[in-house]
C-alpha cells in the first residue's frame, strides 16, 4: 500500500475557475465596461492631454494588435549590399516616389 503522492482525479481540474473569479467575470460582462474599453475611452477622449492619451494607447496596444515578433518571419538571409546615397540622391528618390502617389 502506497501513501501520499498525486492521486488520479484529485484536485481542481486544469483551467477551472473558482467562484470569486467567475463572479468577477460575470460582473464585468454585465456592466459592459471591460478594462480595455475603459483604456480605449481615455485614448479617444480629445479633452484629455495628449500625454495621457498616448499612455492609454500604449496600454491598449498589445490587446488590439499582436506583437511584431509574432507577426513577422525572417528567412535568415541577409543582403550584404549596402547602398550609400548622397543627400541630393535621397531627395530625388523621395520626390520621385511622391510623384507616383
N, C-alpha and C positions, 0 to 999 in steps of 0.2 A: 504494500500500500504506500503511495506517494503522498507527500504533504506539500502544500504551497505551490507556487508557480502559477502560470497562466492556465485558466480553465476555459475550455471551448464555450463560447456564447456568453461569457461573463462580461459585465460592464456595459457602458453605453455604446450603441452601435456607432461606427465611424460616420461623421457628418451629422449626427443627431444634434438638435439644438435643445438647450434647456428651456424651462418655462419663461424665465426672465427675457432671454434673447427673443423668443417667439413673441412675447408681449411688446417688446420694443419695436420689432419689425412691423408688427400689426399697427401700432400707434403711428409710426412714420407713414405707412401706407395710407392709413385713414386720414391723416392730416393733409396729405397731398404735397407736403414740402419735404423733399429729401435734402440732405446736406449739399448735394451737388446743385440742386435747384436754387438753394439759398446763395451759394457762391456765385452762380450764374446771374442771379438777380443783382448782386453787388457789381459784378462786371458790367452789366448792361445799364446801370444807373448813372446817367450822364451828369447828375448833380453832385456825385462824389468826386473826390480828387482823382487825378489820373494815376497817382501812385497806388492808391487803394484799389482802383480798378485793375491795374496791372498785376498787383499781388493776387487778386481774386482770379484773374485769368491764368496765372501760373499755377494756382492751386487746382483749378478745374482741368487744366491741360491734360494730365495723364488719364483722366477719366473720359475725356471726349476723343482724344487722339492717342493712338498707340505710340509707344516709344520708337524712335527711328531705328534702333538696333533690331527690333522685331520685324520691321517692315522692309529692310534692305538686305540684299545679299551681295557679297563681293566675290567675284570669280577667283580672286587671288592673283590675277595678272596685273602687272603694273607697267604702264607705258613710260619708259625712261627718257623719252624725248621731251626736253623742256624748251619751250619757245620763249625767247625774250623779245618783248616789244618795246619800242620807244613810246613816249607819251603821244607823239603825233600818230603813230600807227594804231595805238589803242583808241584814240579819239576817232580816227577814220573808221575803224571797225564798228565802234559804238554807234556812230552816225549812220552807217550803212544798215545796221540792224534796226535802228529806229525807223528808217525809211521803209523797211519791209513790213513793219507792223503798223 
